């Protein structure tokens, strides 16, 4: 190990697909990520939460999102429910806080999405130098006409005390940010400035840098000179792209050669060949813009790398590059942005989505489920699903002092909760639970990657053993994994509304449901889910949320805290026996009551 304490750099891409970048089989020009992979290791078993803010809570706390405050980001509905505060709560010791107290120079530039008030922002949670957008999404050119002269506070994504923070204070995004703002470039500019402006004392400190890009999250926007690099590359549509990506993944040894991919992610959309020519042109242009956004992430990672090489800090810096969840495949037209306004309303009023304008500051597009499905293949589903397509993400690690070999691929199952214990392990620090900064804090649930880093060639190394339980849940979308077995529940319309069972050692695409043929294994997995449910302090959020939506639609005001139908309790307590009896029934054997 290096004599000086290591530096740490976490880089997060927002809604990046598994196979978008060249290290993971993609055609997008990402030479700097390829170099990181060649000098480090690629993980093919890395898992996150199914959406942005829960993943970020897990990343910075080392524990489950239901413990860290992001069980679901709807605090007005889940008021006074521990773990559902809608921000990174104070039951956890945030990684920035821990390293700050250990003498690290801490800096952050990019998307926060873990609290919209000053006392919940990045400066309050351990980052000394900050340039941050607090909400979960925003225009990549800082062009927000829907917010100009707004008489009432935004009701959904932007609800809070402000949008932009520099260090401890809110700033005016219209006047205090560069006129040539572009998200990936500007976040990197500030990040590098924070490093360059270190004084003598700060340069002597190890640093912890957090660079969470807002790209390639919608709206899809990028400079036209970069978009032009990708003109024509996606004219044959998402199915053809998926097939090319799959061949590349197999050639690179990232998925088994006999992998059976999940069916294309469609969400009721029309197949490519049935679309009118104009729709195909606009759709492929959106994908070209998306590729340009990923390209520019890589360019800016190269800028950070060049600086660290120049200062001699690169090889003593533990670097993690990851996506926060699977590719975004939702149809966003009905998503509420402001009180009484959907995305479709906002686009119609303020933006120009004509073909030649797509990607510019005054356009607002997303690429939809089929392109997302191409990026998550061979996995099933996309962001907001607890299928592998929503939670199985790229992750590259570079740290020469620990890595005994580089350029390798590890398939070991890992999670985003592991980043905190890995960093503390490499820094020689203990997690501060149970008492930190005068408050009680929970321990981590993740595990250190040191065994993998020191022996990446050993496919037998597993940091999660055959009895460790890892779970997922987000408003009733649930899963639990033990070893290679995974039980999965997707309520309608995302899925069939019953538990499914998969052996991921043979079925990465979650194509062959084994619930009927392995009822005892399913029952065992549901018992594991019950353990996860109890350990993380979950409650029936799905029922409460649905009840709130119904009441709001009916104009009844605030949601009742006592919904009449307990969805999750029924799901947990009765499903194992009910499903087993049903399977026996269709086999002609009801069994005893």
Number of C-alpha atoms within 10 A of each C-alpha: 11 12 7 11 16 25 24 22 21 18 20 23 24 26 27 27 31 32 26 25 23 20 27 27 22 22 18 22 20 22 17 20 21 19 15 24 24 17 19 24 24 27 24 22 17 22 26 28 32 28 24 22 28 29 24 27 30 31 25 23 32 29 24 28 29 26 24 31 28 29 31 24 20 16 16 13 21 21 12 10 16 19 24 28 24 26 26 30 24 16 21 27 30 25 24 27 21 22 22 19 12 13 13 25 26 27 27 30 29 26 29 28 24 24 25 25 18 17 11 17 27 34 24 15 20 23 27 19 22 25 29 26 26 28 21 19 18 21 20 26 20 17 17 15 14 16 13 9 7 10 7 9 14 18 14 15 18 19 17 16 13 19 19 25 24 20 20 17 13 18 17 12 16 13 8 10 15 12 10 10 14 19 25 28 19 21 24 24 15 20 22 17 12 20 20 12 10 13 9 8 8 15 13 13 18 22 23 23 25 23 24 25 24 26 28 28 23 20 25 26 31 28 16 16 9 16 22 13 16 20 14 12 16 20 17 13 20 23 17 14 20 24 15 15 25 26 14 20 22 15 13 15 14 21 18 15 13 9 15 17 19 20 15 22 23 17 15 8 12 10 13 17 10 9 13 9 11 9 13 18 17 19 24 22 27 26 28 29 30 28 28 28 27 23 23 21 26 21 19 18 21 18 17 19 15 13 15 17 12 10 9 11 15 20 16 22 23 21 20 19 22 25 28 32 33 36 36 31 25 18 14 16 14 11 15 18 19 21 11 9 16 16 17 15 17 17 17 12 11 14 19 18 17 10 15 12 16 26 29 20 21 19 21 24 25 23 25 21 24 27 27 30 31 28 29 36 28 29 29 23 32 32 29 24 27 30 27 27 32 29 30 31 28 27 26 25 21 27 23 20 17 18 20 14 15 20 16 14 21 23 18 20 18 25 26 27 27 24 23 26 25 20 22 16 16 20 17 11 13 10 20 16 15 14 15 17 11 7 12 15 20 20 18 20 16 24 19 19 22 17 15 23 23 15 16 26 17 13 12 12 16 17 18 17 11 12 10 11 16 20 22 26 28 22 19 20 21 20 26 25 23 18 17 14 17 22 28 31 24 21 15 10 8 13 14 11 15 15 23 20 26 23 18 17 10 14 20 24 22 26 18 16 16 16 21 18 11 13 19 13 17 25 19 13 24 23 16 21 25 15 15 20 18 11 12 17 14 18 20 17 24 19 20 23 21 15 21 22 17 13 15 13 10 9 9 12 11 13 19 14 13 10 16 10 12 15 16 17 13 11 18 14 13 11 16 20 12 12 18 19 18 14 17 15 12 10 10 9 11 13 9 5 4
